[in-house]
Amino acid sequence: MREGSRLDDLRTVDAGAELQPVISTERFTLRPLRASDAGLIAHYTADRRVAEGTRAIPHPLPRGASENFVARALASDRTEDVWAIDGSEQQLDELLGVVSLTRMEGAQSELGFWVGAGFWNTGFATEAVAALVGANPHGARTLFAEVFQDNPGSARVLTNGGFVYLGDAESWSVARGARVPTWTYLRKMG
């Protein structure tokens, strides 16, 4: 453990994290994060390409950022549920990336995802999104998602998952330090 990390704050898993379902797919399992995921999260998100594909991951990654992310994902008062894409049962990495749902008003949730650069173009993101959409653990009527316009691979993941294009917008990217054009997608559930 690195000096200054806050893993000691994660002694127990909050009851809320236990409510997150484990979702199995053919090649991996989606499971709630655990403290031991912080190292692989830091490893993958230290890659500028991964960070710049997201709104909230900074680059360079500050010390303790992945531990803090895991702590927030395990908090009982969280609004975002985060699942590890865990390939360990298939002799893959314990964490290939993450997929998340953030609660919004009116039975709506926003979907987010990233996978480590070494797993791009493997279908892992598409399979994770499809599994999470199929399980619909928030019981959402509508799911939203957005991707940066310079990331057509992530747009394909969404369209493969049944999302339809809604419109253009802009979002702030912490890693880029700028507003970046986005495509917004939605998926009506049930």
Salt bridges, closest charged atoms under 4 A:
ASP8 OD2 - ARG6 NH1 3.93
ASP9 OD1 - ARG6 NH2 2.77
ASP37 OD1 - ARG31 NH2 2.79
ASP47 OD2 - ARG49 NH2 2.71
GLU52 OE2 - ARG48 NH1 3.25
GLU67 OE1 - ARG2 NH2 3.21
ASP81 OD1 - ARG78 NE 2.62
ASP81 OD2 - ARG103 NH2 3.66
ASP81 OD2 - HIS138 NE2 2.75
ASP86 OD2 - ARG31 NE 2.64
ASP86 OD2 - ARG34 NH2 3.58
GLU94 OE2 - ARG34 NH2 2.92
GLU110 OE2 - ARG55 NH1 3.10
GLU127 OE1 - ARG27 NE 2.66
GLU146 OE2 - ARG55 NH1 2.76
ASP150 OD2 - ARG176 NH1 2.75
GLU170 OE1 - ARG179 NE 3.30
